[in-house]
Amino acid sequence: MQRTKVKSSHLVSVGYEPTSRKMHIEFHNGAVYEYRNVPEQFHKTLVEADSHGEFFHKNFKPHFNGRKI
């Protein structure tokens, strides 16, 4: 999955596969997490957010469980 780099103090890049509804998020510590059953709108909103890290922590993390890959 191709990831797009983002300017964030917490996140490095975000990738999304619409057919499988999987999202990969790379963090500054080098960890990459996979999230499943993510609606495409969540990906779009995260990528377009003024603060990617803030959106992730407030609106994404509470609703989706990730696994380190």
mmCIF file as gemmi writes it, N, C-alpha and C atoms, coordinates in Angstrom:
data_model
loop_
_atom_site.group_PDB
_atom_site.id
_atom_site.type_symbol
_atom_site.label_atom_id
_atom_site.label_alt_id
_atom_site.label_comp_id
_atom_site.label_asym_id
_atom_site.label_entity_id
_atom_site.label_seq_id
_atom_site.pdbx_PDB_ins_code
_atom_site.Cartn_x
_atom_site.Cartn_y
_atom_site.Cartn_z
_atom_site.occupancy
_atom_site.B_iso_or_equiv
_atom_site.pdbx_formal_charge
_atom_site.auth_seq_id
_atom_site.auth_asym_id
_atom_site.pdbx_PDB_model_num
ATOM 1 N N . MET Axp A 1 ? 0.849 -1.179 0 1 0 ? 1 A 1
ATOM 2 C CA . MET Axp A 1 ? 0 0 0 1 0 ? 1 A 1
ATOM 3 C C . MET Axp A 1 ? 0.891 1.236 0 1 0 ? 1 A 1
ATOM 4 N N . GLN Axp A 2 ? 0.599 2.137 -0.87 1 0 ? 2 A 1
ATOM 5 C CA . GLN Axp A 2 ? 1.353 3.381 -0.951 1 0 ? 2 A 1
ATOM 6 C C . GLN Axp A 2 ? 0.842 4.349 0.113 1 0 ? 2 A 1
ATOM 7 N N . ARG Axp A 3 ? 1.787 4.975 0.822 1 0 ? 3 A 1
ATOM 8 C CA . ARG Axp A 3 ? 1.411 5.939 1.849 1 0 ? 3 A 1
ATOM 9 C C . ARG Axp A 3 ? 1.817 7.34 1.415 1 0 ? 3 A 1
ATOM 10 N N . THR Axp A 4 ? 1.03 8.313 1.855 1 0 ? 4 A 1
ATOM 11 C CA . THR Axp A 4 ? 1.28 9.716 1.58 1 0 ? 4 A 1
ATOM 12 C C . THR Axp A 4 ? 1.902 10.35 2.812 1 0 ? 4 A 1
ATOM 13 N N . LYS Axp A 5 ? 3.003 11.062 2.631 1 0 ? 5 A 1
ATOM 14 C CA . LYS Axp A 5 ? 3.638 11.749 3.759 1 0 ? 5 A 1
ATOM 15 C C . LYS Axp A 5 ? 2.755 12.906 4.214 1 0 ? 5 A 1
ATOM 16 N N . VAL Axp A 6 ? 2.724 13.112 5.537 1 0 ? 6 A 1
ATOM 17 C CA . VAL Axp A 6 ? 1.974 14.217 6.123 1 0 ? 6 A 1
ATOM 18 C C . VAL Axp A 6 ? 2.914 15.002 7.028 1 0 ? 6 A 1
ATOM 19 N N . LYS Axp A 7 ? 2.605 16.276 7.218 1 0 ? 7 A 1
ATOM 20 C CA . LYS Axp A 7 ? 3.389 17.122 8.121 1 0 ? 7 A 1
ATOM 21 C C . LYS Axp A 7 ? 2.725 17.07 9.481 1 0 ? 7 A 1
ATOM 22 N N . SER Axp A 8 ? 3.361 16.351 10.394 1 0 ? 8 A 1
ATOM 23 C CA . SER Axp A 8 ? 2.777 16.151 11.714 1 0 ? 8 A 1
ATOM 24 C C . SER Axp A 8 ? 3.891 15.843 12.699 1 0 ? 8 A 1
ATOM 25 N N . SER Axp A 9 ? 3.685 16.222 13.939 1 0 ? 9 A 1
ATOM 26 C CA . SER Axp A 9 ? 4.671 15.884 14.969 1 0 ? 9 A 1
ATOM 27 C C . SER Axp A 9 ? 4.502 14.448 15.454 1 0 ? 9 A 1
ATOM 28 N N . HIS Axp A 10 ? 3.399 13.788 15.082 1 0 ? 10 A 1
ATOM 29 C CA . HIS Axp A 10 ? 3.146 12.411 15.502 1 0 ? 10 A 1
ATOM 30 C C . HIS Axp A 10 ? 3.165 11.416 14.353 1 0 ? 10 A 1
ATOM 31 N N . LEU Axp A 11 ? 2.621 11.809 13.215 1 0 ? 11 A 1
ATOM 32 C CA . LEU Axp A 11 ? 2.475 10.898 12.084 1 0 ? 11 A 1
ATOM 33 C C . LEU Axp A 11 ? 3.471 11.232 10.984 1 0 ? 11 A 1
ATOM 34 N N . VAL Axp A 12 ? 3.939 10.196 10.28 1 0 ? 12 A 1
ATOM 35 C CA . VAL Axp A 12 ? 4.847 10.385 9.151 1 0 ? 12 A 1
ATOM 36 C C . VAL Axp A 12 ? 4.09 10.234 7.839 1 0 ? 12 A 1
ATOM 37 N N . SER Axp A 13 ? 3.279 9.162 7.744 1 0 ? 13 A 1
ATOM 38 C CA . SER Axp A 13 ? 2.571 8.908 6.496 1 0 ? 13 A 1
ATOM 39 C C . SER Axp A 13 ? 1.284 8.143 6.76 1 0 ? 13 A 1
ATOM 40 N N . VAL Axp A 14 ? 0.372 8.247 5.768 1 0 ? 14 A 1
ATOM 41 C CA . VAL Axp A 14 ? -0.939 7.605 5.854 1 0 ? 14 A 1
ATOM 42 C C . VAL Axp A 14 ? -1.236 6.963 4.506 1 0 ? 14 A 1
ATOM 43 N N . GLY Axp A 15 ? -1.683 5.713 4.525 1 0 ? 15 A 1
ATOM 44 C CA . GLY Axp A 15 ? -2.077 5.022 3.303 1 0 ? 15 A 1
ATOM 45 C C . GLY Axp A 15 ? -3.462 4.431 3.462 1 0 ? 15 A 1
ATOM 46 N N . TYR Axp A 16 ? -4.154 4.283 2.351 1 0 ? 16 A 1
ATOM 47 C CA . TYR Axp A 16 ? -5.514 3.748 2.409 1 0 ? 16 A 1
ATOM 48 C C . TYR Axp A 16 ? -5.795 2.912 1.171 1 0 ? 16 A 1
ATOM 49 N N . GLU Axp A 17 ? -6.453 1.773 1.377 1 0 ? 17 A 1
ATOM 50 C CA . GLU Axp A 17 ? -6.879 0.898 0.296 1 0 ? 17 A 1
ATOM 51 C C . GLU Axp A 17 ? -8.399 0.816 0.333 1 0 ? 17 A 1
ATOM 52 N N . PRO Axp A 18 ? -9.083 1.494 -0.589 1 0 ? 18 A 1
ATOM 53 C CA . PRO Axp A 18 ? -10.548 1.564 -0.527 1 0 ? 18 A 1
ATOM 54 C C . PRO Axp A 18 ? -11.264 0.219 -0.672 1 0 ? 18 A 1
ATOM 55 N N . THR Axp A 19 ? -10.723 -0.696 -1.468 1 0 ? 19 A 1
ATOM 56 C CA . THR Axp A 19 ? -11.438 -1.969 -1.655 1 0 ? 19 A 1
ATOM 57 C C . THR Axp A 19 ? -11.425 -2.827 -0.4 1 0 ? 19 A 1
ATOM 58 N N . SER Axp A 20 ? -10.327 -2.785 0.35 1 0 ? 20 A 1
ATOM 59 C CA . SER Axp A 20 ? -10.249 -3.565 1.592 1 0 ? 20 A 1
ATOM 60 C C . SER Axp A 20 ? -10.608 -2.739 2.822 1 0 ? 20 A 1
ATOM 61 N N . ARG Axp A 21 ? -10.695 -1.418 2.65 1 0 ? 21 A 1
ATOM 62 C CA . ARG Axp A 21 ? -10.969 -0.473 3.743 1 0 ? 21 A 1
ATOM 63 C C . ARG Axp A 21 ? -9.921 -0.544 4.843 1 0 ? 21 A 1
ATOM 64 N N . LYS Axp A 22 ? -8.673 -0.786 4.436 1 0 ? 22 A 1
ATOM 65 C CA . LYS Axp A 22 ? -7.555 -0.819 5.382 1 0 ? 22 A 1
ATOM 66 C C . LYS Axp A 22 ? -6.775 0.483 5.281 1 0 ? 22 A 1
ATOM 67 N N . MET Axp A 23 ? -6.338 0.957 6.436 1 0 ? 23 A 1
ATOM 68 C CA . MET Axp A 23 ? -5.502 2.152 6.487 1 0 ? 23 A 1
ATOM 69 C C . MET Axp A 23 ? -4.229 1.81 7.243 1 0 ? 23 A 1
ATOM 70 N N . HIS Axp A 24 ? -3.103 2.281 6.714 1 0 ? 24 A 1
ATOM 71 C CA . HIS Axp A 24 ? -1.82 2.146 7.384 1 0 ? 24 A 1
ATOM 72 C C . HIS Axp A 24 ? -1.366 3.532 7.813 1 0 ? 24 A 1
ATOM 73 N N . ILE Axp A 25 ? -0.898 3.608 9.047 1 0 ? 25 A 1
ATOM 74 C CA . ILE Axp A 25 ? -0.372 4.869 9.566 1 0 ? 25 A 1
ATOM 75 C C . ILE Axp A 25 ? 1.027 4.606 10.106 1 0 ? 25 A 1
ATOM 76 N N . GLU Axp A 26 ? 1.984 5.411 9.623 1 0 ? 26 A 1
ATOM 77 C CA . GLU Axp A 26 ? 3.358 5.331 10.09 1 0 ? 26 A 1
ATOM 78 C C . GLU Axp A 26 ? 3.594 6.465 11.078 1 0 ? 26 A 1
ATOM 79 N N . PHE Axp A 27 ? 4.194 6.118 12.217 1 0 ? 27 A 1
ATOM 80 C CA . PHE Axp A 27 ? 4.458 7.081 13.274 1 0 ? 27 A 1
ATOM 81 C C . PHE Axp A 27 ? 5.949 7.443 13.295 1 0 ? 27 A 1
ATOM 82 N N . HIS Axp A 28 ? 6.283 8.55 13.93 1 0 ? 28 A 1
ATOM 83 C CA . HIS Axp A 28 ? 7.664 9.018 13.978 1 0 ? 28 A 1
ATOM 84 C C . HIS Axp A 28 ? 8.593 8.042 14.694 1 0 ? 28 A 1
ATOM 85 N N . ASN Axp A 29 ? 8.075 7.177 15.546 1 0 ? 29 A 1
ATOM 86 C CA . ASN Axp A 29 ? 8.928 6.2 16.228 1 0 ? 29 A 1
ATOM 87 C C . ASN Axp A 29 ? 9.258 5.009 15.328 1 0 ? 29 A 1
ATOM 88 N N . GLY Axp A 30 ? 8.773 5.039 14.069 1 0 ? 30 A 1
ATOM 89 C CA . GLY Axp A 30 ? 9.06 3.971 13.12 1 0 ? 30 A 1
ATOM 90 C C . GLY Axp A 30 ? 7.988 2.902 13.03 1 0 ? 30 A 1
ATOM 91 N N . ALA Axp A 31 ? 7.061 2.896 13.959 1 0 ? 31 A 1
ATOM 92 C CA . ALA Axp A 31 ? 5.998 1.887 13.965 1 0 ? 31 A 1
ATOM 93 C C . ALA Axp A 31 ? 4.975 2.184 12.868 1 0 ? 31 A 1
ATOM 94 N N . VAL Axp A 32 ? 4.461 1.113 12.262 1 0 ? 32 A 1
ATOM 95 C CA . VAL Axp A 32 ? 3.388 1.22 11.282 1 0 ? 32 A 1
ATOM 96 C C . VAL Axp A 32 ? 2.237 0.369 11.801 1 0 ? 32 A 1
ATOM 97 N N . TYR Axp A 33 ? 1.049 0.973 11.848 1 0 ? 33 A 1
ATOM 98 C CA . TYR Axp A 33 ? -0.135 0.266 12.316 1 0 ? 33 A 1
ATOM 99 C C . TYR Axp A 33 ? -1.148 0.139 11.187 1 0 ? 33 A 1
ATOM 100 N N . GLU Axp A 34 ? -1.839 -0.994 11.194 1 0 ? 34 A 1
ATOM 101 C CA . GLU Axp A 34 ? -2.906 -1.226 10.218 1 0 ? 34 A 1
ATOM 102 C C . GLU Axp A 34 ? -4.244 -1.145 10.94 1 0 ? 34 A 1
ATOM 103 N N . TYR Axp A 35 ? -5.165 -0.43 10.343 1 0 ? 35 A 1
ATOM 104 C CA . TYR Axp A 35 ? -6.529 -0.287 10.856 1 0 ? 35 A 1
ATOM 105 C C . TYR Axp A 35 ? -7.467 -0.841 9.794 1 0 ? 35 A 1
ATOM 106 N N . ARG Axp A 36 ? -8.454 -1.618 10.22 1 0 ? 36 A 1
ATOM 107 C CA . ARG Axp A 36 ? -9.383 -2.255 9.284 1 0 ? 36 A 1
ATOM 108 C C . ARG Axp A 36 ? -10.778 -1.661 9.396 1 0 ? 36 A 1
ATOM 109 N N . ASN Axp A 37 ? -11.545 -1.837 8.324 1 0 ? 37 A 1
ATOM 110 C CA . ASN Axp A 37 ? -12.931 -1.364 8.253 1 0 ? 37 A 1
ATOM 111 C C . ASN Axp A 37 ? -13.034 0.143 8.472 1 0 ? 37 A 1
ATOM 112 N N . VAL Axp A 38 ? -12.109 0.864 7.862 1 0 ? 38 A 1
ATOM 113 C CA . VAL Axp A 38 ? -12.082 2.32 7.97 1 0 ? 38 A 1
ATOM 114 C C . VAL Axp A 38 ? -12.849 2.912 6.781 1 0 ? 38 A 1
ATOM 115 N N . PRO Axp A 39 ? -13.905 3.671 7.046 1 0 ? 39 A 1
ATOM 116 C CA . PRO Axp A 39 ? -14.614 4.329 5.95 1 0 ? 39 A 1
ATOM 117 C C . PRO Axp A 39 ? -13.687 5.307 5.215 1 0 ? 39 A 1
ATOM 118 N N . GLU Axp A 40 ? -13.855 5.397 3.926 1 0 ? 40 A 1
ATOM 119 C CA . GLU Axp A 40 ? -12.991 6.257 3.116 1 0 ? 40 A 1
ATOM 120 C C . GLU Axp A 40 ? -13.022 7.709 3.592 1 0 ? 40 A 1
ATOM 121 N N . GLN Axp A 41 ? -14.16 8.154 4.107 1 0 ? 41 A 1
ATOM 122 C CA . GLN Axp A 41 ? -14.275 9.538 4.583 1 0 ? 41 A 1
ATOM 123 C C . GLN Axp A 41 ? -13.323 9.819 5.75 1 0 ? 41 A 1
ATOM 124 N N . PHE Axp A 42 ? -13.095 8.817 6.615 1 0 ? 42 A 1
ATOM 125 C CA . PHE Axp A 42 ? -12.146 9.015 7.721 1 0 ? 42 A 1
ATOM 126 C C . PHE Axp A 42 ? -10.745 9.253 7.178 1 0 ? 42 A 1
ATOM 127 N N . HIS Axp A 43 ? -10.364 8.487 6.162 1 0 ? 43 A 1
ATOM 128 C CA . HIS Axp A 43 ? -9.043 8.681 5.56 1 0 ? 43 A 1
ATOM 129 C C . HIS Axp A 43 ? -8.941 10.071 4.955 1 0 ? 43 A 1
ATOM 130 N N . LYS Axp A 44 ? -9.93 10.44 4.191 1 0 ? 44 A 1
ATOM 131 C CA . LYS Axp A 44 ? -9.923 11.753 3.537 1 0 ? 44 A 1
ATOM 132 C C . LYS Axp A 44 ? -9.837 12.881 4.559 1 0 ? 44 A 1
ATOM 133 N N . THR Axp A 45 ? -10.622 12.798 5.606 1 0 ? 45 A 1
ATOM 134 C CA . THR Axp A 45 ? -10.632 13.838 6.634 1 0 ? 45 A 1
ATOM 135 C C . THR Axp A 45 ? -9.299 13.896 7.373 1 0 ? 45 A 1
ATOM 136 N N . LEU Axp A 46 ? -8.702 12.743 7.651 1 0 ? 46 A 1
ATOM 137 C CA . LEU Axp A 46 ? -7.4 12.722 8.316 1 0 ? 46 A 1
ATOM 138 C C . LEU Axp A 46 ? -6.34 13.395 7.455 1 0 ? 46 A 1
ATOM 139 N N . VAL Axp A 47 ? -6.287 13.055 6.179 1 0 ? 47 A 1
ATOM 140 C CA . VAL Axp A 47 ? -5.282 13.623 5.28 1 0 ? 47 A 1
ATOM 141 C C . VAL Axp A 47 ? -5.475 15.129 5.108 1 0 ? 47 A 1
ATOM 142 N N . GLU Axp A 48 ? -6.719 15.593 5.122 1 0 ? 48 A 1
ATOM 143 C CA . GLU Axp A 48 ? -7.01 17.016 4.913 1 0 ? 48 A 1
ATOM 144 C C . GLU Axp A 48 ? -7.019 17.841 6.205 1 0 ? 48 A 1
ATOM 145 N N . ALA Axp A 49 ? -6.88 17.2 7.349 1 0 ? 49 A 1
ATOM 146 C CA . ALA Axp A 49 ? -6.959 17.905 8.637 1 0 ? 49 A 1
ATOM 147 C C . ALA Axp A 49 ? -5.816 18.911 8.79 1 0 ? 49 A 1
ATOM 148 N N . ASP Axp A 50 ? -6.11 20.008 9.47 1 0 ? 50 A 1
ATOM 149 C CA . ASP Axp A 50 ? -5.069 20.996 9.778 1 0 ? 50 A 1
ATOM 150 C C . ASP Axp A 50 ? -4.014 20.391 10.695 1 0 ? 50 A 1
ATOM 151 N N . SER Axp A 51 ? -4.463 19.566 11.642 1 0 ? 51 A 1
ATOM 152 C CA . SER Axp A 51 ? -3.553 18.859 12.547 1 0 ? 51 A 1
ATOM 153 C C . SER Axp A 51 ? -3.851 17.368 12.443 1 0 ? 51 A 1
ATOM 154 N N . HIS Axp A 52 ? -2.985 16.652 11.741 1 0 ? 52 A 1
ATOM 155 C CA . HIS Axp A 52 ? -3.197 15.214 11.525 1 0 ? 52 A 1
ATOM 156 C C . HIS Axp A 52 ? -3.177 14.453 12.848 1 0 ? 52 A 1
ATOM 157 N N . GLY Axp A 53 ? -2.222 14.78 13.702 1 0 ? 53 A 1
ATOM 158 C CA . GLY Axp A 53 ? -2.108 14.09 14.983 1 0 ? 53 A 1
ATOM 159 C C . GLY Axp A 53 ? -3.306 14.336 15.874 1 0 ? 53 A 1
ATOM 160 N N . GLU Axp A 54 ? -3.766 15.576 15.915 1 0 ? 54 A 1
ATOM 161 C CA . GLU Axp A 54 ? -4.924 15.904 16.748 1 0 ? 54 A 1
ATOM 162 C C . GLU Axp A 54 ? -6.169 15.179 16.249 1 0 ? 54 A 1
ATOM 163 N N . PHE Axp A 55 ? -6.393 15.175 14.933 1 0 ? 55 A 1
ATOM 164 C CA . PHE Axp A 55 ? -7.546 14.461 14.392 1 0 ? 55 A 1
ATOM 165 C C . PHE Axp A 55 ? -7.444 12.98 14.715 1 0 ? 55 A 1
ATOM 166 N N . PHE Axp A 56 ? -6.256 12.405 14.529 1 0 ? 56 A 1
ATOM 167 C CA . PHE Axp A 56 ? -6.063 10.982 14.817 1 0 ? 56 A 1
ATOM 168 C C . PHE Axp A 56 ? -6.412 10.661 16.263 1 0 ? 56 A 1
ATOM 169 N N . HIS Axp A 57 ? -5.872 11.419 17.199 1 0 ? 57 A 1
ATOM 170 C CA . HIS Axp A 57 ? -6.07 11.118 18.623 1 0 ? 57 A 1
ATOM 171 C C . HIS Axp A 57 ? -7.499 11.396 19.097 1 0 ? 57 A 1
ATOM 172 N N . LYS Axp A 58 ? -8.136 12.411 18.571 1 0 ? 58 A 1
ATOM 173 C CA . LYS Axp A 58 ? -9.487 12.766 19.034 1 0 ? 58 A 1
ATOM 174 C C . LYS Axp A 58 ? -10.604 12.022 18.31 1 0 ? 58 A 1
ATOM 175 N N . ASN Axp A 59 ? -10.455 11.805 17.016 1 0 ? 59 A 1
ATOM 176 C CA . ASN Axp A 59 ? -11.569 11.3 16.215 1 0 ? 59 A 1
ATOM 177 C C . ASN Axp A 59 ? -11.361 9.903 15.632 1 0 ? 59 A 1
ATOM 178 N N . PHE Axp A 60 ? -10.126 9.45 15.578 1 0 ? 60 A 1
ATOM 179 C CA . PHE Axp A 60 ? -9.852 8.179 14.925 1 0 ? 60 A 1
ATOM 180 C C . PHE Axp A 60 ? -9.516 7.087 15.93 1 0 ? 60 A 1
ATOM 181 N N . LYS Axp A 61 ? -8.528 7.343 16.763 1 0 ? 61 A 1
ATOM 182 C CA . LYS Axp A 61 ? -8.039 6.329 17.704 1 0 ? 61 A 1
ATOM 183 C C . LYS Axp A 61 ? -9.133 5.763 18.611 1 0 ? 61 A 1
ATOM 184 N N . PRO Axp A 62 ? -10.074 6.564 19.1 1 0 ? 62 A 1
ATOM 185 C CA . PRO Axp A 62 ? -11.119 6.001 19.97 1 0 ? 62 A 1
ATOM 186 C C . PRO Axp A 62 ? -12.063 5.019 19.269 1 0 ? 62 A 1
ATOM 187 N N . HIS Axp A 63 ? -12.125 5.054 17.931 1 0 ? 63 A 1
ATOM 188 C CA . HIS Axp A 63 ? -13.1 4.253 17.206 1 0 ? 63 A 1
ATOM 189 C C . HIS Axp A 63 ? -12.52 3.052 16.479 1 0 ? 63 A 1
ATOM 190 N N . PHE Axp A 64 ? -11.208 3.021 16.259 1 0 ? 64 A 1
ATOM 191 C CA . PHE Axp A 64 ? -10.604 1.964 15.476 1 0 ? 64 A 1
ATOM 192 C C . PHE Axp A 64 ? -9.406 1.368 16.229 1 0 ? 64 A 1
ATOM 193 N N . ASN Axp A 65 ? -9.359 0.053 16.272 1 0 ? 65 A 1
ATOM 194 C CA . ASN Axp A 65 ? -8.229 -0.639 16.892 1 0 ? 65 A 1
ATOM 195 C C . ASN Axp A 65 ? -7.219 -0.974 15.82 1 0 ? 65 A 1
ATOM 196 N N . GLY Axp A 66 ? -5.982 -0.645 16.067 1 0 ? 66 A 1
ATOM 197 C CA . GLY Axp A 66 ? -4.929 -0.938 15.112 1 0 ? 66 A 1
ATOM 198 C C . GLY Axp A 66 ? -4.051 -2.079 15.603 1 0 ? 66 A 1
ATOM 199 N N . ARG Axp A 67 ? -3.354 -2.672 14.64 1 0 ? 67 A 1
ATOM 200 C CA . ARG Axp A 67 ? -2.365 -3.699 15.004 1 0 ? 67 A 1
ATOM 201 C C . ARG Axp A 67 ? -1.062 -3.319 14.333 1 0 ? 67 A 1
ATOM 202 N N . LYS Axp A 68 ? 0.014 -3.493 15.077 1 0 ? 68 A 1
ATOM 203 C CA . LYS Axp A 68 ? 1.34 -3.157 14.571 1 0 ? 68 A 1
ATOM 204 C C . LYS Axp A 68 ? 1.72 -4.159 13.488 1 0 ? 68 A 1
ATOM 205 N N . ILE Axp A 69 ? 2.222 -3.626 12.38 1 0 ? 69 A 1
ATOM 206 C CA . ILE Axp A 69 ? 2.641 -4.526 11.295 1 0 ? 69 A 1
ATOM 207 C C . ILE Axp A 69 ? 4.121 -4.352 11.006 1 0 ? 69 A 1
